[in-house]
Amino acid sequence: MNDLFLMDCTLRDGGYVNDWKFGAGSIKSIFSRLDKANMDMIEVGFIDDRRPYDPDRSIYPDTKSIDPVFKNMQKPHALVCAMIDFGTCNIENISPASESVIDGIRIIFKKHRQDEALAFIRQVKEKGYKIFINPVSVTSFSDEELISLITKINEIDPYAVTIVDTYGLMHSREVLHYCNVMDTYLNKGIILGYHAHNNFQLAYSNVIAVVDNIKNRPLAVDGTLFGIGKSAGNACTELIAMYLNEFYRKNYDINQIQEAIDIDITKEFKKQEWGYRPLFYISALHDCHPDYVTQFLDKKTLSVKQINELLKRIPQEKKLLYDKNLAETLYEEYQNREFDDRKILAELKKIFADSPILLLGPGKSIVSEKAKIDDYIQKKQPILISVNFLNDEFPIDYVFMGNAKRYSQFFSRIYIENSKVKLICTSNITETKEKIDYKVAYAPLVTDVDCIHDNPLVLLLNLLIKLDIKNVAIAGFDGYIPDNSKNYYSDYTFFLFCQENVLLRNEAIKNFIRSKKDKISLFSITESLYTEGT
């Protein structure tokens, strides 16, 4: 199969990992070794006129800026390409192909901008470049929409058209379906390309499926060195080259490819890792933009099950077009679901009436000042409520959970190891098969101060105020410090800590406690930044 090409996209797609800062030396080294490896096509970066020229980065404001990087190098064997994300480069910044080291330009665009993009593509083609048309997120197209696009593309007669699985959503049968649609309707002389991402760890196997099944037209498959690239990364150039050498009699020099990885790519991996992660799996599972998953994970209040429920609520037309405001609205609506807790509140009010109450937090002071806490418990015999965690060193009566992630974390310890402990949860926590003893409405307990919006101590104090509790002791609520390792008594509990706005968060909790002192009085048994000066 002579019309089978391998394109390396390291300098372009890999730039999502390091903001395209490979360094001038590495840019030339990567390019040179790929060319010596007999790579068929090499993508050297983005053309983006919003970015200033930087010799250390493989992103350029115009085609002229690319020329100095490669002008003194030996004339390459490979076809040299660059990419434009439609809307980021004016036509004036593209010189005629006869004046550029660039042979081909790949242009990506989203479905809703296809007509504008195709008009721009015609202008680029007139400058003499080999044109690669790359509609992104191909899974957002129905068959009818894709056929309509192909009809328009045929009129332009580009050099190649690439199927781009932007977020790695497809299994091989889906990839082959899109390939077959393209193969059926695309003019026969046009190269069919495939660009994979590794969200399902299928990038390499999908490339093999395409190579083994598309036989009757020229084919180009994309890869990057060591899979470096956006999100979960790409199919690995070295693996594709190995496969094509073995089964298609290609002659890629694997040694040169390995040298490029060893010298220029592994150092990038040490600075910023890429590859398969649960975040990318979840986004691919729901056919959605990974930034939705990131936004929900960053809340640090949702279990994975709840994140899955939220992702299902994203409208189909918005799934691949990330909308931060939409995600925030869905989150707030989900957390603030109406819940009638009047009977539960009445029951808790009876239980807590006339009894001293001690709230136990996960700060290091529950170890360093344990004697003080033990002494208080012995003298006062309080109802002991641990907040968002469980500890076997104290006679805990109730566990308060206002965070679904914590609930999932301590699930087995609550229901199996400490079955006599009663559980109080806010309504934003999804119940499992095991029963939650007392569930209270979440929305009335939150505060409007963003940095402590649903802080567990704030939630519980607001609950106790609703129960007409006037006095409460606390221990283990030390306050946050920037050193994450010193915030919690156990490594098992610190994973939710966020280092941002530490001082602001401490001050906000302190102000909250101060603002509620006419409704509830706090006494801290252990040292606490929250009660200093209150």
FENTACOR-V197928 format. One record per backbone hydrogen bond with DSSP energy under -1.0 kcal/mol. CO is the residue of the C=O (numbers start at 1). NH is the residue of the N-H. E is the energy in kcal/mol with one decimal. If there is no record, write none. Layout:
CO&NH&E / CO&NH&E
//
This chain:
2&4&-1.1 / 3&219&-2.8 / 5&221&-2.4 / 6&41&-1.8 / 7&223&-2.0 / 8&43&-2.9 / 9&12&-1.1 / 9&13&-2.3 / 10&14&-1.1 / 13&16&-1.5 / 14&17&-1.7 / 15&19&-1.2 / 15&20&-1.2 / 18&21&-1.7 / 20&22&-1.4 / 20&58&-2.1 / 23&27&-2.6 / 24&28&-1.9 / 25&29&-2.3 / 26&30&-3.3 / 27&31&-2.0 / 28&32&-2.7 / 29&33&-2.6 / 30&34&-2.3 / 31&35&-2.2 / 32&36&-2.5 / 33&37&-1.5 / 34&39&-2.2 / 35&38&-1.7 / 37&253&-1.6 / 40&79&-2.8 / 41&8&-2.4 / 42&81&-3.0 / 45&83&-2.4 / 46&60&-2.7 / 48&51&-1.9 / 54&57&-2.3 / 56&23&-2.7 / 58&46&-1.4 / 60&48&-3.3 / 63&66&-1.2 / 63&67&-1.0 / 66&70&-1.0 / 67&71&-1.7 / 70&73&-1.5 / 79&42&-2.7 / 80&103&-2.6 / 80&104&-2.3 / 81&44&-3.1 / 82&106&-3.1 / 83&47&-2.7 / 84&108&-2.3 / 85&88&-1.8 / 88&49&-1.8 / 90&93&-1.8 / 91&94&-1.7 / 93&63&-2.0 / 96&99&-2.0 / 97&100&-1.6 / 103&130&-2.4 / 104&82&-1.5 / 105&132&-2.3 / 106&84&-2.8 / 107&134&-2.7 / 108&86&-2.6 / 109&136&-2.2 / 110&113&-1.8 / 111&114&-1.6 / 113&117&-2.5 / 114&118&-2.7 / 115&119&-1.7 / 116&120&-1.9 / 117&121&-2.6 / 118&122&-1.8 / 119&123&-1.3 / 120&124&-2.1 / 121&125&-2.6 / 122&126&-1.8 / 124&127&-1.3 / 125&128&-2.3 / 127&97&-3.1 / 130&105&-2.3 / 131&159&-1.5 / 131&160&-2.2 / 132&107&-2.6 / 133&162&-2.4 / 134&109&-1.1 / 137&140&-2.6 / 138&141&-1.8 / 142&146&-2.5 / 143&147&-2.6 / 144&148&-2.1 / 145&149&-2.1 / 146&150&-2.7 / 147&151&-2.1 / 148&152&-1.5 / 149&153&-2.5 / 150&154&-2.8 / 153&156&-1.2 / 153&157&-1.7 / 159&191&-2.3 / 160&133&-2.7 / 161&193&-3.4 / 163&195&-2.8 / 164&138&-2.1 / 164&166&-1.3 / 165&168&-1.9 / 171&175&-2.4 / 172&176&-2.9 / 173&177&-1.3 / 174&178&-2.2 / 175&179&-2.4 / 176&180&-2.6 / 177&181&-2.1 / 178&182&-2.5 / 179&183&-3.2 / 180&184&-2.1 / 181&185&-2.0 / 182&186&-2.7 / 187&190&-1.7 / 191&161&-2.5 / 192&220&-2.4 / 193&163&-2.8 / 194&222&-2.3 / 195&165&-2.4 / 198&201&-1.7 / 202&206&-2.9 / 203&207&-2.0 / 204&208&-2.2 / 205&209&-2.2 / 206&210&-2.2 / 207&211&-2.7 / 208&212&-2.7 / 209&213&-1.1 / 210&214&-2.4 / 218&192&-2.5 / 219&5&-3.2 / 220&194&-1.6 / 221&7&-2.7 / 223&9&-3.1 / 224&227&-2.0 / 224&237&-2.6 / 225&228&-2.0 / 227&234&-2.2 / 230&233&-2.3 / 233&198&-2.3 / 235&224&-2.3 / 236&240&-2.3 / 237&241&-2.9 / 238&242&-1.8 / 239&243&-2.3 / 240&244&-2.8 / 241&245&-2.3 / 242&246&-2.1 / 243&247&-2.6 / 244&248&-1.8 / 244&250&-1.7 / 252&254&-1.2 / 253&257&-1.6 / 254&258&-2.8 / 255&259&-2.3 / 256&260&-2.0 / 257&261&-2.0 / 258&262&-2.8 / 259&263&-2.8 / 260&264&-2.3 / 261&265&-1.2 / 261&266&-2.5 / 265&269&-1.8 / 266&270&-1.8 / 267&271&-1.1 / 268&272&-2.5 / 277&281&-1.9 / 278&282&-2.9 / 279&283&-2.0 / 280&284&-2.1 / 281&285&-2.6 / 282&286&-1.5 / 283&288&-2.7 / 284&287&-1.2 / 289&292&-1.6 / 290&294&-2.4 / 291&295&-2.3 / 292&296&-2.1 / 293&297&-2.8 / 294&298&-2.5 / 297&300&-1.5 / 301&404&-1.7 / 303&307&-2.2 / 304&308&-2.5 / 305&309&-1.9 / 306&310&-2.5 / 307&311&-2.5 / 308&312&-1.5 / 310&313&-1.3 / 311&314&-1.1 / 315&318&-1.9 / 319&289&-3.1 / 323&327&-2.2 / 324&328&-2.2 / 325&329&-2.3 / 326&330&-2.6 / 327&331&-2.3 / 328&332&-2.5 / 329&333&-2.5 / 330&334&-2.2 / 331&335&-2.7 / 332&336&-2.2 / 341&345&-2.8 / 342&346&-2.0 / 343&347&-2.0 / 344&348&-2.8 / 345&349&-2.3 / 346&350&-1.5 / 347&351&-1.9 / 348&352&-2.6 / 349&353&-1.1 / 352&355&-1.5 / 356&383&-3.0 / 357&473&-2.7 / 358&385&-2.9 / 359&475&-2.1 / 360&387&-2.6 / 362&489&-2.8 / 363&366&-1.6 / 364&367&-1.9 / 364&368&-2.1 / 365&369&-2.6 / 367&370&-1.1 / 369&373&-1.5 / 370&374&-3.0 / 371&375&-2.3 / 372&376&-2.1 / 373&377&-2.6 / 374&378&-2.5 / 375&379&-2.1 / 376&380&-2.9 / 377&381&-2.2 / 383&358&-2.7 / 384&397&-2.2 / 384&398&-2.2 / 385&360&-2.9 / 386&400&-3.1 / 394&396&-2.2 / 397&422&-2.4 / 398&386&-2.5 / 399&424&-3.1 / 400&388&-3.3 / 401&426&-1.8 / 403&407&-2.1 / 404&408&-2.2 / 405&409&-2.0 / 406&410&-2.6 / 410&414&-2.1 / 411&415&-2.3 / 412&416&-2.4 / 412&417&-1.4 / 413&418&-1.2 / 418&421&-1.7 / 422&399&-2.5 / 423&438&-2.3 / 424&401&-2.9 / 425&440&-2.8 / 426&429&-1.8 / 438&425&-2.9 / 440&427&-2.0 / 442&445&-1.8 / 449&452&-1.5 / 450&453&-1.5 / 452&455&-1.5 / 453&447&-2.0 / 455&459&-2.6 / 456&460&-2.4 / 457&461&-2.6 / 458&462&-2.3 / 459&463&-1.8 / 460&464&-2.7 / 461&465&-2.2 / 462&466&-1.8 / 463&467&-1.3 / 464&469&-2.6 / 465&468&-1.7 / 470&521&-3.3 / 472&523&-1.8 / 473&359&-2.9 / 474&525&-2.8 / 475&361&-3.4 / 476&363&-2.3 / 478&529&-2.0 / 482&484&-1.1 / 483&486&-2.1 / 484&487&-1.5 / 490&493&-1.6 / 494&497&-1.9 / 501&505&-2.6 / 502&506&-2.4 / 503&507&-2.4 / 504&508&-2.2 / 505&509&-2.3 / 506&510&-2.4 / 507&511&-2.6 / 508&512&-2.2 / 509&513&-2.6 / 510&514&-2.2 / 511&515&-2.4 / 512&516&-1.1 / 514&517&-1.2 / 516&519&-2.0 / 516&520&-2.7 / 521&472&-2.4 / 523&474&-2.6 / 531&534&-1.6
//
